[in-house]
């Protein structure tokens, strides 16, 4: 598991970590450049070449894979002192980070690794520790020293610190660490049990549950959009790379950071509230990236339904609750009482069934349909097998 903490490095430590980030960024781009040059030198057909230019490279040069570039890194350190100033395992992780992106690209067929421009490389990793680096209210990092840390929650008993990732936020003015902890235990998957609810999300009400709970949607980005627009206008009028430009960029970054933190805090609180109410939670399997491309894209991204679903899944796992997704097709066009289907418009917000007379809020009725599908697919099968045994 990963625990995130706020750290407070001194001015000298911040300067050192910023220089490390810049060195890691240049190393990442250098390794990517070698990878692309090798591929371009073998891209053209054997009987023809480009008229404008062609990448010429000896055929004896091997493909710059992870192990090959790690060997090259050792040679680069002999001639470039800035690479030796960074911890050796940190630079090795930069090469590994690039090749993880490369392997992901090969598996998915999209998302080729891109060069990192200035300020876009925002973290570096210490992959292993021999002993616990946290002592009291301080964190000991190799070559950096003791850093004050806000240990707002203790490391659980039985867990060991496996790695620490240092993260820069708000253009180097706020620093965090993501501590990876591990315990040699097996956590079984929670079966479907107990009280079940269905959850339907939307833009009018953020969510509605099958037991009648509705939560209005807070507008995290929309409410602060006017203030953000003002700060961005002021930043655009400053001379690029000047001191005032950098100060204006920090203000913009801090406001974005505030919006993201507020949204995530709201999602976590709602997830815990749902886990307090039920033992089995069912949601729709909607691809919310499609919603973000519509005319309500700004509001869909502001609500961040995808992030909420992932956080809800994580909270359910930590609290021993059952979480599952069901088919989303036709949930708002079906009566939860009798199963009758009809074609209603989105403007109709109250569901009234002509067959059985059931009447309720449209979103709550949709959540009841989700709950019924989840019970039919998961809960009924589990309890039926248990009864037969």
Short mmCIF file of the C-alpha atoms (twelve columns), coordinates in Angstrom:
data_MODEL
# 
_entry.id   MODEL 
# 
loop_
_atom_site.group_PDB 
_atom_site.id 
_atom_site.type_symbol 
_atom_site.label_atom_id 
_atom_site.label_alt_id 
_atom_site.label_comp_id 
_atom_site.label_asym_id 
_atom_site.label_seq_id 
_atom_site.Cartn_x 
_atom_site.Cartn_y 
_atom_site.Cartn_z 
_atom_site.pdbx_PDB_model_num 
ATOM 1   C CA . UNK A 1   0.000   0.000   0.000   1 
ATOM 2   C CA . UNK A 2   1.022   3.614   -0.492  1 
ATOM 3   C CA . UNK A 3   0.810   6.265   2.238   1 
ATOM 4   C CA . UNK A 4   1.221   9.928   1.264   1 
ATOM 5   C CA . UNK A 5   2.719   12.454  3.678   1 
ATOM 6   C CA . UNK A 6   3.643   16.118  3.507   1 
ATOM 7   C CA . UNK A 7   7.337   16.922  4.074   1 
ATOM 8   C CA . UNK A 8   9.030   20.226  4.869   1 
ATOM 9   C CA . UNK A 9   12.595  20.285  3.489   1 
ATOM 10  C CA . UNK A 10  14.955  23.175  4.170   1 
ATOM 11  C CA . UNK A 11  15.894  25.684  1.478   1 
ATOM 12  C CA . UNK A 12  19.154  23.850  0.755   1 
ATOM 13  C CA . UNK A 13  17.355  20.505  0.526   1 
ATOM 14  C CA . UNK A 14  14.728  21.946  -1.824  1 
ATOM 15  C CA . UNK A 15  17.461  23.322  -4.074  1 
ATOM 16  C CA . UNK A 16  19.189  19.926  -4.111  1 
ATOM 17  C CA . UNK A 17  15.979  18.021  -4.896  1 
ATOM 18  C CA . UNK A 18  15.072  20.437  -7.685  1 
ATOM 19  C CA . UNK A 19  18.503  19.907  -9.250  1 
ATOM 20  C CA . UNK A 20  17.966  16.133  -8.972  1 
ATOM 21  C CA . UNK A 21  14.633  16.431  -10.768 1 
ATOM 22  C CA . UNK A 22  16.233  18.407  -13.587 1 
ATOM 23  C CA . UNK A 23  19.054  15.855  -13.911 1 
ATOM 24  C CA . UNK A 24  16.533  13.004  -13.969 1 
ATOM 25  C CA . UNK A 25  14.504  14.809  -16.622 1 
ATOM 26  C CA . UNK A 26  17.540  15.219  -18.888 1 
ATOM 27  C CA . UNK A 27  18.539  11.597  -18.363 1 
ATOM 28  C CA . UNK A 28  15.013  10.453  -19.263 1 
ATOM 29  C CA . UNK A 29  15.049  12.521  -22.457 1 
ATOM 30  C CA . UNK A 30  18.528  11.269  -23.346 1 
ATOM 31  C CA . UNK A 31  17.519  7.624   -23.027 1 
ATOM 32  C CA . UNK A 32  14.362  8.268   -25.038 1 
ATOM 33  C CA . UNK A 33  16.404  10.020  -27.723 1 
ATOM 34  C CA . UNK A 34  18.699  6.988   -28.070 1 
ATOM 35  C CA . UNK A 35  15.654  4.724   -28.302 1 
ATOM 36  C CA . UNK A 36  14.019  6.800   -31.025 1 
ATOM 37  C CA . UNK A 37  17.283  7.176   -32.990 1 
ATOM 38  C CA . UNK A 38  17.793  3.410   -33.011 1 
ATOM 39  C CA . UNK A 39  14.230  2.862   -34.242 1 
ATOM 40  C CA . UNK A 40  14.472  5.569   -36.917 1 
ATOM 41  C CA . UNK A 41  17.753  4.139   -38.247 1 
ATOM 42  C CA . UNK A 42  15.956  0.873   -39.023 1 
ATOM 43  C CA . UNK A 43  12.649  2.249   -40.215 1 
ATOM 44  C CA . UNK A 44  13.257  2.784   -43.949 1 
ATOM 45  C CA . UNK A 45  13.055  0.023   -46.536 1 
ATOM 46  C CA . UNK A 46  16.247  -1.629  -47.712 1 
ATOM 47  C CA . UNK A 47  15.921  -0.393  -51.321 1 
ATOM 48  C CA . UNK A 48  15.042  3.256   -50.695 1 
ATOM 49  C CA . UNK A 49  15.839  6.115   -48.283 1 
ATOM 50  C CA . UNK A 50  14.430  9.516   -47.494 1 
ATOM 51  C CA . UNK A 51  15.356  12.417  -49.779 1 
ATOM 52  C CA . UNK A 52  15.620  14.917  -46.934 1 
ATOM 53  C CA . UNK A 53  17.483  13.054  -44.197 1 
ATOM 54  C CA . UNK A 54  18.155  9.598   -42.855 1 
ATOM 55  C CA . UNK A 55  19.283  8.275   -39.470 1 
ATOM 56  C CA . UNK A 56  22.585  6.463   -40.004 1 
ATOM 57  C CA . UNK A 57  23.618  4.022   -37.294 1 
ATOM 58  C CA . UNK A 58  25.867  0.982   -37.329 1 
ATOM 59  C CA . UNK A 59  24.129  -2.372  -37.456 1 
ATOM 60  C CA . UNK A 60  26.371  -3.610  -34.648 1 
ATOM 61  C CA . UNK A 61  24.719  -1.265  -32.128 1 
ATOM 62  C CA . UNK A 62  22.272  -3.325  -30.053 1 
ATOM 63  C CA . UNK A 63  18.755  -2.247  -29.203 1 
ATOM 64  C CA . UNK A 64  18.884  0.176   -26.220 1 
ATOM 65  C CA . UNK A 65  16.812  -1.917  -23.834 1 
ATOM 66  C CA . UNK A 66  16.743  -1.538  -20.058 1 
ATOM 67  C CA . UNK A 67  19.944  -3.468  -19.314 1 
ATOM 68  C CA . UNK A 68  21.846  -1.865  -22.190 1 
ATOM 69  C CA . UNK A 69  20.965  1.666   -21.099 1 
ATOM 70  C CA . UNK A 70  21.884  0.836   -17.505 1 
ATOM 71  C CA . UNK A 71  25.344  -0.118  -18.777 1 
ATOM 72  C CA . UNK A 72  25.508  3.127   -20.735 1 
ATOM 73  C CA . UNK A 73  24.517  5.024   -17.594 1 
ATOM 74  C CA . UNK A 74  27.650  3.727   -15.870 1 
ATOM 75  C CA . UNK A 75  29.784  5.111   -18.692 1 
ATOM 76  C CA . UNK A 76  27.983  8.462   -18.715 1 
ATOM 77  C CA . UNK A 77  28.670  8.952   -15.022 1 
ATOM 78  C CA . UNK A 78  32.422  8.872   -15.683 1 
ATOM 79  C CA . UNK A 79  32.265  11.989  -17.850 1 
ATOM 80  C CA . UNK A 80  29.246  13.853  -16.444 1 
ATOM 81  C CA . UNK A 81  29.582  14.826  -12.766 1 
ATOM 82  C CA . UNK A 82  25.930  15.936  -12.384 1 
ATOM 83  C CA . UNK A 83  24.852  12.301  -12.819 1 
ATOM 84  C CA . UNK A 84  27.151  11.192  -10.008 1 
ATOM 85  C CA . UNK A 85  25.612  13.735  -7.633  1 
ATOM 86  C CA . UNK A 86  22.254  11.948  -7.841  1 
ATOM 87  C CA . UNK A 87  21.793  8.715   -5.898  1 
ATOM 88  C CA . UNK A 88  22.661  5.725   -8.095  1 
ATOM 89  C CA . UNK A 89  19.359  3.899   -7.532  1 
ATOM 90  C CA . UNK A 90  17.424  7.058   -8.397  1 
ATOM 91  C CA . UNK A 91  19.106  7.324   -11.812 1 
ATOM 92  C CA . UNK A 92  18.585  3.611   -12.439 1 
ATOM 93  C CA . UNK A 93  14.887  4.039   -11.684 1 
ATOM 94  C CA . UNK A 94  14.706  6.808   -14.319 1 
ATOM 95  C CA . UNK A 95  15.811  4.310   -16.972 1 
ATOM 96  C CA . UNK A 96  13.358  1.747   -15.615 1 
ATOM 97  C CA . UNK A 97  10.561  4.332   -15.699 1 
ATOM 98  C CA . UNK A 98  11.170  4.970   -19.402 1 
ATOM 99  C CA . UNK A 99  11.157  1.291   -20.296 1 
ATOM 100 C CA . UNK A 100 8.008   0.671   -18.263 1 
ATOM 101 C CA . UNK A 101 6.340   3.289   -20.475 1 
ATOM 102 C CA . UNK A 102 7.834   1.622   -23.538 1 
ATOM 103 C CA . UNK A 103 6.492   -1.806  -22.554 1 
ATOM 104 C CA . UNK A 104 3.062   -0.315  -21.843 1 
ATOM 105 C CA . UNK A 105 3.090   1.237   -25.302 1 
ATOM 106 C CA . UNK A 106 3.942   -2.116  -26.891 1 
ATOM 107 C CA . UNK A 107 1.106   -3.865  -25.080 1 
ATOM 108 C CA . UNK A 108 -1.556  -1.230  -25.751 1 
ATOM 109 C CA . UNK A 109 -0.392  -0.075  -29.182 1 
ATOM 110 C CA . UNK A 110 -0.715  3.606   -28.234 1 
ATOM 111 C CA . UNK A 111 0.837   6.122   -25.867 1 
ATOM 112 C CA . UNK A 112 4.422   6.293   -27.142 1 
ATOM 113 C CA . UNK A 113 6.728   7.846   -24.481 1 
ATOM 114 C CA . UNK A 114 7.173   11.580  -24.910 1 
ATOM 115 C CA . UNK A 115 9.978   13.957  -24.023 1 
ATOM 116 C CA . UNK A 116 9.625   15.755  -20.691 1 
ATOM 117 C CA . UNK A 117 9.838   19.510  -20.958 1 
ATOM 118 C CA . UNK A 118 11.112  21.739  -18.160 1 
ATOM 119 C CA . UNK A 119 9.068   21.295  -14.977 1 
ATOM 120 C CA . UNK A 120 7.203   18.191  -16.165 1 
ATOM 121 C CA . UNK A 121 9.391   15.649  -14.339 1 
ATOM 122 C CA . UNK A 122 8.044   15.915  -10.814 1 
ATOM 123 C CA . UNK A 123 9.164   12.865  -8.823  1 
ATOM 124 C CA . UNK A 124 12.052  10.505  -8.163  1 
ATOM 125 C CA . UNK A 125 12.144  7.188   -6.332  1 
ATOM 126 C CA . UNK A 126 14.339  5.561   -3.705  1 
ATOM 127 C CA . UNK A 127 13.406  1.920   -4.465  1 
ATOM 128 C CA . UNK A 128 14.722  0.197   -1.338  1 
ATOM 129 C CA . UNK A 129 15.743  0.775   2.282   1 
ATOM 130 C CA . UNK A 130 17.715  -1.511  4.567   1 
ATOM 131 C CA . UNK A 131 16.109  -0.081  7.724   1 
ATOM 132 C CA . UNK A 132 13.085  2.025   8.556   1 
ATOM 133 C CA . UNK A 133 13.895  5.599   7.382   1 
ATOM 134 C CA . UNK A 134 11.238  7.212   9.628   1 
ATOM 135 C CA . UNK A 135 12.527  8.196   13.052  1 
ATOM 136 C CA . UNK A 136 10.312  10.377  15.202  1 
ATOM 137 C CA . UNK A 137 9.041   13.261  13.127  1 
ATOM 138 C CA . UNK A 138 11.776  13.037  10.485  1 
ATOM 139 C CA . UNK A 139 12.463  11.024  7.344   1 
ATOM 140 C CA . UNK A 140 16.035  10.100  6.407   1 
ATOM 141 C CA . UNK A 141 16.676  10.184  2.652   1 
ATOM 142 C CA . UNK A 142 20.017  9.106   1.139   1 
ATOM 143 C CA . UNK A 143 22.289  12.027  0.147   1 
ATOM 144 C CA . UNK A 144 19.551  14.489  1.227   1 
ATOM 145 C CA . UNK A 145 19.509  13.953  4.978   1 
ATOM 146 C CA . UNK A 146 16.800  14.265  7.595   1 
ATOM 147 C CA . UNK A 147 13.599  15.918  6.393   1 
ATOM 148 C CA . UNK A 148 10.710  16.991  8.628   1 
ATOM 149 C CA . UNK A 149 7.577   14.964  7.889   1 
ATOM 150 C CA . UNK A 150 3.958   15.377  8.953   1 
ATOM 151 C CA . UNK A 151 3.290   11.803  10.089  1 
ATOM 152 C CA . UNK A 152 -0.467  12.252  10.387  1 
ATOM 153 C CA . UNK A 153 -0.935  8.463   10.577  1 
ATOM 154 C CA . UNK A 154 1.531   5.877   11.822  1 
ATOM 155 C CA . UNK A 155 2.830   2.994   9.764   1 
ATOM 156 C CA . UNK A 156 0.730   -0.065  10.781  1 
ATOM 157 C CA . UNK A 157 2.381   -2.816  12.804  1 
ATOM 158 C CA . UNK A 158 3.803   -5.621  10.710  1 
ATOM 159 C CA . UNK A 159 4.499   -3.408  7.679   1 
ATOM 160 C CA . UNK A 160 7.955   -2.532  6.342   1 
ATOM 161 C CA . UNK A 161 8.949   0.485   4.270   1 
ATOM 162 C CA . UNK A 162 9.934   -0.755  0.806   1 
ATOM 163 C CA . UNK A 163 10.378  2.493   -1.112  1 
ATOM 164 C CA . UNK A 164 9.917   6.250   -0.933  1 
ATOM 165 C CA . UNK A 165 8.930   8.466   -3.861  1 
ATOM 166 C CA . UNK A 166 9.592   12.199  -3.447  1 
ATOM 167 C CA . UNK A 167 6.984   14.287  -5.284  1 
ATOM 168 C CA . UNK A 168 7.137   17.991  -6.130  1 
ATOM 169 C CA . UNK A 169 3.903   19.953  -6.362  1 
ATOM 170 C CA . UNK A 170 3.036   23.578  -7.163  1 
ATOM 171 C CA . UNK A 171 6.287   24.114  -9.099  1 
ATOM 172 C CA . UNK A 172 8.546   23.002  -6.275  1 
ATOM 173 C CA . UNK A 173 6.873   24.939  -3.454  1 
ATOM 174 C CA . UNK A 174 5.142   21.925  -1.864  1 
ATOM 175 C CA . UNK A 175 6.752   18.540  -1.296  1 
ATOM 176 C CA . UNK A 176 5.253   15.146  -0.540  1 
ATOM 177 C CA . UNK A 177 6.500   11.601  -0.123  1 
ATOM 178 C CA . UNK A 178 4.637   8.473   -1.195  1 
ATOM 179 C CA . UNK A 179 5.840   5.689   1.104   1 
ATOM 180 C CA . UNK A 180 5.303   2.136   -0.130  1 
ATOM 181 C CA . UNK A 181 4.711   -0.281  2.747   1 
ATOM 182 C CA . UNK A 182 4.419   -4.048  2.545   1 
ATOM 183 C CA . UNK A 183 3.368   -6.919  4.808   1 
ATOM 184 C CA . UNK A 184 3.594   -10.637 4.063   1 
ATOM 185 C CA . UNK A 185 -0.109  -11.379 4.495   1 
ATOM 186 C CA . UNK A 186 -2.816  -12.622 2.166   1 
ATOM 187 C CA . UNK A 187 -5.964  -10.496 1.984   1 
ATOM 188 C CA . UNK A 188 -8.871  -12.584 0.609   1 
ATOM 189 C CA . UNK A 189 -11.452 -11.011 -1.657  1 
ATOM 190 C CA . UNK A 190 -14.634 -10.066 0.158   1 
ATOM 191 C CA . UNK A 191 -17.671 -12.093 -1.002  1 
ATOM 192 C CA . UNK A 192 -21.012 -10.489 -1.668  1 
ATOM 193 C CA . UNK A 193 -22.943 -10.404 1.583   1 
ATOM 194 C CA . UNK A 194 -25.244 -8.369  3.807   1 
ATOM 195 C CA . UNK A 195 -27.142 -5.282  2.798   1 
ATOM 196 C CA . UNK A 196 -26.713 -4.297  -0.862  1 
ATOM 197 C CA . UNK A 197 -27.184 -0.889  -2.484  1 
ATOM 198 C CA . UNK A 198 -26.911 0.425   -6.013  1 
ATOM 199 C CA . UNK A 199 -25.250 3.769   -6.775  1 
ATOM 200 C CA . UNK A 200 -26.168 5.975   -9.726  1 
ATOM 201 C CA . UNK A 201 -24.081 9.082   -10.470 1 
ATOM 202 C CA . UNK A 202 -25.171 12.146  -12.399 1 
ATOM 203 C CA . UNK A 203 -24.700 15.863  -12.967 1 
ATOM 204 C CA . UNK A 204 -27.842 17.098  -11.178 1 
ATOM 205 C CA . UNK A 205 -27.285 15.005  -8.054  1 
ATOM 206 C CA . UNK A 206 -23.752 13.700  -7.667  1 
ATOM 207 C CA . UNK A 207 -25.137 10.325  -6.682  1 
ATOM 208 C CA . UNK A 208 -28.364 8.613   -5.726  1 
ATOM 209 C CA . UNK A 209 -28.577 5.295   -3.930  1 
ATOM 210 C CA . UNK A 210 -31.242 2.625   -4.058  1 
ATOM 211 C CA . UNK A 211 -32.252 3.348   -0.447  1 
ATOM 212 C CA . UNK A 212 -33.250 6.943   -1.282  1 
ATOM 213 C CA . UNK A 213 -30.071 8.875   -0.411  1 
ATOM 214 C CA . UNK A 214 -29.228 11.752  -2.773  1 
ATOM 215 C CA . UNK A 215 -26.133 13.969  -2.548  1 
ATOM 216 C CA . UNK A 216 -25.972 17.225  -4.478  1 
ATOM 217 C CA . UNK A 217 -23.006 17.780  -6.787  1 
ATOM 218 C CA . UNK A 218 -20.428 20.322  -5.586  1 
ATOM 219 C CA . UNK A 219 -18.828 22.333  -8.404  1 
ATOM 220 C CA . UNK A 220 -15.143 22.250  -7.491  1 
ATOM 221 C CA . UNK A 221 -13.749 23.720  -10.707 1 
ATOM 222 C CA . UNK A 222 -16.721 25.781  -11.859 1 
ATOM 223 C CA . UNK A 223 -16.928 27.750  -8.598  1 
ATOM 224 C CA . UNK A 224 -13.235 28.715  -8.801  1 
ATOM 225 C CA . UNK A 225 -13.057 29.079  -12.570 1 
ATOM 226 C CA . UNK A 226 -13.417 32.867  -12.444 1 
ATOM 227 C CA . UNK A 227 -10.538 33.170  -9.969  1 
ATOM 228 C CA . UNK A 228 -8.423  30.746  -12.012 1 
ATOM 229 C CA . UNK A 229 -9.096  32.694  -15.192 1 
ATOM 230 C CA . UNK A 230 -7.927  35.902  -13.507 1 
ATOM 231 C CA . UNK A 231 -4.673  34.310  -12.305 1 
ATOM 232 C CA . UNK A 232 -3.989  32.789  -15.714 1 
ATOM 233 C CA . UNK A 233 -4.570  36.160  -17.416 1 
ATOM 234 C CA . UNK A 234 -2.103  37.811  -15.072 1 
ATOM 235 C CA . UNK A 235 0.454   35.070  -15.678 1 
ATOM 236 C CA . UNK A 236 0.145   35.386  -19.465 1 
ATOM 237 C CA . UNK A 237 1.059   39.080  -19.292 1 
ATOM 238 C CA . UNK A 238 4.347   38.512  -17.481 1 
ATOM 239 C CA . UNK A 239 7.640   38.147  -19.286 1 
ATOM 240 C CA . UNK A 240 8.326   34.455  -19.691 1 
ATOM 241 C CA . UNK A 241 10.946  32.971  -17.306 1 
ATOM 242 C CA . UNK A 242 11.050  36.178  -15.236 1 
ATOM 243 C CA . UNK A 243 10.673  36.222  -11.448 1 
ATOM 244 C CA . UNK A 244 7.166   37.693  -11.613 1 
ATOM 245 C CA . UNK A 245 6.167   35.108  -14.218 1 
ATOM 246 C CA . UNK A 246 7.355   32.313  -11.930 1 
ATOM 247 C CA . UNK A 247 5.385   33.764  -8.990  1 
ATOM 248 C CA . UNK A 248 2.249   33.983  -11.123 1 
ATOM 249 C CA . UNK A 249 2.676   30.383  -12.286 1 
ATOM 250 C CA . UNK A 250 2.978   29.234  -8.661  1 
ATOM 251 C CA . UNK A 251 -0.351  30.913  -7.813  1 
ATOM 252 C CA . UNK A 252 -2.053  29.130  -10.722 1 
ATOM 253 C CA . UNK A 253 -0.538  25.781  -9.698  1 
ATOM 254 C CA . UNK A 254 -1.615  26.239  -6.072  1 
ATOM 255 C CA . UNK A 255 -5.217  26.889  -7.104  1 
ATOM 256 C CA . UNK A 256 -5.242  23.782  -9.313  1 
ATOM 257 C CA . UNK A 257 -3.796  21.822  -6.387  1 
ATOM 258 C CA . UNK A 258 -6.544  23.124  -4.099  1 
ATOM 259 C CA . UNK A 259 -9.279  22.102  -6.566  1 
ATOM 260 C CA . UNK A 260 -7.877  18.585  -6.958  1 
ATOM 261 C CA . UNK A 261 -7.424  18.095  -3.200  1 
ATOM 262 C CA . UNK A 262 -10.947 19.314  -2.410  1 
ATOM 263 C CA . UNK A 263 -12.451 16.984  -5.002  1 
ATOM 264 C CA . UNK A 264 -10.500 13.954  -3.782  1 
ATOM 265 C CA . UNK A 265 -11.376 14.656  -0.152  1 
ATOM 266 C CA . UNK A 266 -15.078 14.829  -1.061  1 
ATOM 267 C CA . UNK A 267 -14.879 11.537  -2.970  1 
ATOM 268 C CA . UNK A 268 -13.194 9.734   -0.080  1 
ATOM 269 C CA . UNK A 269 -15.737 10.968  2.452   1 
ATOM 270 C CA . UNK A 270 -18.654 9.877   0.256   1 
ATOM 271 C CA . UNK A 271 -17.016 6.477   -0.279  1 
ATOM 272 C CA . UNK A 272 -16.689 5.933   3.468   1 
ATOM 273 C CA . UNK A 273 -20.286 7.085   3.973   1 
ATOM 274 C CA . UNK A 274 -21.506 4.477   1.488   1 
ATOM 275 C CA . UNK A 275 -19.441 1.768   3.190   1 
ATOM 276 C CA . UNK A 276 -21.066 2.707   6.494   1 
ATOM 277 C CA . UNK A 277 -24.502 2.098   5.000   1 
ATOM 278 C CA . UNK A 278 -24.042 -1.185  3.128   1 
ATOM 279 C CA . UNK A 279 -21.959 -4.335  2.813   1 
ATOM 280 C CA . UNK A 280 -22.269 -4.784  -0.966  1 
ATOM 281 C CA . UNK A 281 -22.070 -1.823  -3.358  1 
ATOM 282 C CA . UNK A 282 -22.862 -1.939  -7.088  1 
ATOM 283 C CA . UNK A 283 -22.135 0.760   -9.681  1 
ATOM 284 C CA . UNK A 284 -22.422 1.056   -13.462 1 
ATOM 285 C CA . UNK A 285 -19.609 0.075   -15.855 1 
ATOM 286 C CA . UNK A 286 -19.785 3.338   -17.822 1 
ATOM 287 C CA . UNK A 287 -16.744 4.600   -19.755 1 
ATOM 288 C CA . UNK A 288 -16.705 8.151   -18.412 1 
ATOM 289 C CA . UNK A 289 -14.127 9.247   -20.983 1 
ATOM 290 C CA . UNK A 290 -16.965 9.285   -23.514 1 
ATOM 291 C CA . UNK A 291 -18.986 11.632  -21.302 1 
ATOM 292 C CA . UNK A 292 -16.005 13.986  -21.063 1 
ATOM 293 C CA . UNK A 293 -16.083 14.523  -24.834 1 
ATOM 294 C CA . UNK A 294 -19.667 15.806  -24.954 1 
ATOM 295 C CA . UNK A 295 -21.085 19.291  -24.547 1 
ATOM 296 C CA . UNK A 296 -21.163 18.716  -20.777 1 
ATOM 297 C CA . UNK A 297 -17.517 17.663  -20.749 1 
ATOM 298 C CA . UNK A 298 -16.388 20.400  -18.367 1 
ATOM 299 C CA . UNK A 299 -18.963 19.425  -15.760 1 
ATOM 300 C CA . UNK A 300 -18.266 15.707  -16.208 1 
ATOM 301 C CA . UNK A 301 -14.558 16.263  -15.633 1 
ATOM 302 C CA . UNK A 302 -15.316 18.520  -12.693 1 
ATOM 303 C CA . UNK A 303 -17.353 15.774  -11.019 1 
ATOM 304 C CA . UNK A 304 -14.652 13.189  -11.899 1 
ATOM 305 C CA . UNK A 305 -16.874 10.122  -11.799 1 
ATOM 306 C CA . UNK A 306 -14.032 7.820   -12.845 1 
ATOM 307 C CA . UNK A 307 -11.857 8.876   -9.910  1 
ATOM 308 C CA . UNK A 308 -14.787 8.404   -7.532  1 
ATOM 309 C CA . UNK A 309 -15.404 4.863   -8.786  1 
ATOM 310 C CA . UNK A 310 -11.729 3.915   -8.331  1 
ATOM 311 C CA . UNK A 311 -11.592 5.448   -4.844  1 
ATOM 312 C CA . UNK A 312 -14.840 3.708   -3.889  1 
ATOM 313 C CA . UNK A 313 -13.365 0.392   -5.032  1 
ATOM 314 C CA . UNK A 314 -10.235 1.047   -2.947  1 
ATOM 315 C CA . UNK A 315 -12.186 2.019   0.175   1 
ATOM 316 C CA . UNK A 316 -14.397 -1.066  -0.156  1 
ATOM 317 C CA . UNK A 317 -11.305 -3.263  -0.351  1 
ATOM 318 C CA . UNK A 318 -9.745  -1.670  2.727   1 
ATOM 319 C CA . UNK A 319 -12.943 -1.941  4.772   1 
ATOM 320 C CA . UNK A 320 -13.843 -5.475  3.721   1 
ATOM 321 C CA . UNK A 321 -16.891 -4.537  1.646   1 
ATOM 322 C CA . UNK A 322 -17.950 -6.111  -1.643  1 
ATOM 323 C CA . UNK A 323 -17.699 -3.917  -4.748  1 
ATOM 324 C CA . UNK A 324 -18.775 -4.805  -8.287  1 
ATOM 325 C CA . UNK A 325 -19.897 -3.176  -11.535 1 
ATOM 326 C CA . UNK A 326 -22.984 -4.097  -13.540 1 
ATOM 327 C CA . UNK A 327 -24.181 -3.443  -17.073 1 
ATOM 328 C CA . UNK A 328 -25.231 0.188   -17.466 1 
ATOM 329 C CA . UNK A 329 -27.430 -0.233  -20.538 1 
ATOM 330 C CA . UNK A 330 -31.047 0.669   -19.916 1 
ATOM 331 C CA . UNK A 331 -30.838 1.356   -16.191 1 
ATOM 332 C CA . UNK A 332 -32.770 4.617   -16.560 1 
ATOM 333 C CA . UNK A 333 -35.341 3.083   -18.930 1 
ATOM 334 C CA . UNK A 334 -36.493 0.196   -16.777 1 
ATOM 335 C CA . UNK A 335 -38.921 0.015   -13.890 1 
ATOM 336 C CA . UNK A 336 -37.223 -1.460  -10.799 1 
ATOM 337 C CA . UNK A 337 -40.517 -2.885  -9.542  1 
ATOM 338 C CA . UNK A 338 -41.910 -4.804  -12.524 1 
ATOM 339 C CA . UNK A 339 -39.104 -4.584  -15.111 1 
ATOM 340 C CA . UNK A 340 -41.213 -2.763  -17.706 1 
ATOM 341 C CA . UNK A 341 -39.131 -0.754  -20.216 1 
ATOM 342 C CA . UNK A 342 -39.983 2.466   -21.999 1 
ATOM 343 C CA . UNK A 343 -38.212 5.188   -23.957 1 
ATOM 344 C CA . UNK A 344 -38.149 8.355   -21.843 1 
ATOM 345 C CA . UNK A 345 -36.266 11.584  -22.407 1 
ATOM 346 C CA . UNK A 346 -33.524 12.913  -20.142 1 
ATOM 347 C CA . UNK A 347 -35.676 15.925  -19.257 1 
ATOM 348 C CA . UNK A 348 -38.182 13.672  -17.449 1 
ATOM 349 C CA . UNK A 349 -36.826 13.547  -13.890 1 
ATOM 350 C CA . UNK A 350 -39.641 11.591  -12.243 1 
ATOM 351 C CA . UNK A 351 -40.286 7.934   -13.014 1 
ATOM 352 C CA . UNK A 352 -43.895 6.720   -13.141 1 
ATOM 353 C CA . UNK A 353 -44.595 3.212   -14.405 1 
ATOM 354 C CA . UNK A 354 -47.758 2.690   -16.473 1 
ATOM 355 C CA . UNK A 355 -47.806 -1.037  -15.745 1 
ATOM 356 C CA . UNK A 356 -47.538 -1.275  -11.956 1 
ATOM 357 C CA . UNK A 357 -47.925 2.374   -10.869 1 
ATOM 358 C CA . UNK A 358 -44.480 2.604   -9.238  1 
ATOM 359 C CA . UNK A 359 -43.407 6.250   -8.832  1 
ATOM 360 C CA . UNK A 360 -40.062 7.635   -7.678  1 
ATOM 361 C CA . UNK A 361 -37.171 9.955   -8.551  1 
ATOM 362 C CA . UNK A 362 -35.553 8.963   -11.836 1 
ATOM 363 C CA . UNK A 363 -32.024 8.640   -10.364 1 
ATOM 364 C CA . UNK A 364 -33.204 6.626   -7.342  1 
ATOM 365 C CA . UNK A 365 -35.180 4.317   -9.643  1 
ATOM 366 C CA . UNK A 366 -32.057 3.846   -11.762 1 
ATOM 367 C CA . UNK A 367 -30.035 3.030   -8.628  1 
ATOM 368 C CA . UNK A 368 -32.646 0.417   -7.676  1 
ATOM 369 C CA . UNK A 369 -32.263 -1.186  -11.090 1 
ATOM 370 C CA . UNK A 370 -28.479 -1.269  -10.579 1 
ATOM 371 C CA . UNK A 371 -28.972 -2.877  -7.178  1 
ATOM 372 C CA . UNK A 372 -31.340 -5.502  -8.608  1 
ATOM 373 C CA . UNK A 373 -28.855 -6.379  -11.364 1 
ATOM 374 C CA . UNK A 374 -26.034 -6.660  -8.846  1 
ATOM 375 C CA . UNK A 375 -28.031 -8.920  -6.544  1 
ATOM 376 C CA . UNK A 376 -29.065 -11.108 -9.462  1 
ATOM 377 C CA . UNK A 377 -25.500 -11.402 -10.775 1 
ATOM 378 C CA . UNK A 378 -23.479 -11.688 -7.554  1 
ATOM 379 C CA . UNK A 379 -25.401 -11.950 -4.287  1 
ATOM 380 C CA . UNK A 380 -27.965 -14.553 -5.392  1 
ATOM 381 C CA . UNK A 381 -25.320 -16.881 -6.814  1 
ATOM 382 C CA . UNK A 382 -23.162 -16.671 -3.686  1 
ATOM 383 C CA . UNK A 383 -25.938 -17.305 -1.158  1 
ATOM 384 C CA . UNK A 384 -27.493 -19.974 -3.375  1 
ATOM 385 C CA . UNK A 385 -24.254 -21.967 -3.428  1 
ATOM 386 C CA . UNK A 386 -23.826 -21.572 0.291   1 
ATOM 387 C CA . UNK A 387 -27.361 -22.818 0.976   1 
ATOM 388 C CA . UNK A 388 -26.875 -25.828 -1.280  1 
ATOM 389 C CA . UNK A 389 -23.712 -26.759 0.595   1 
# 
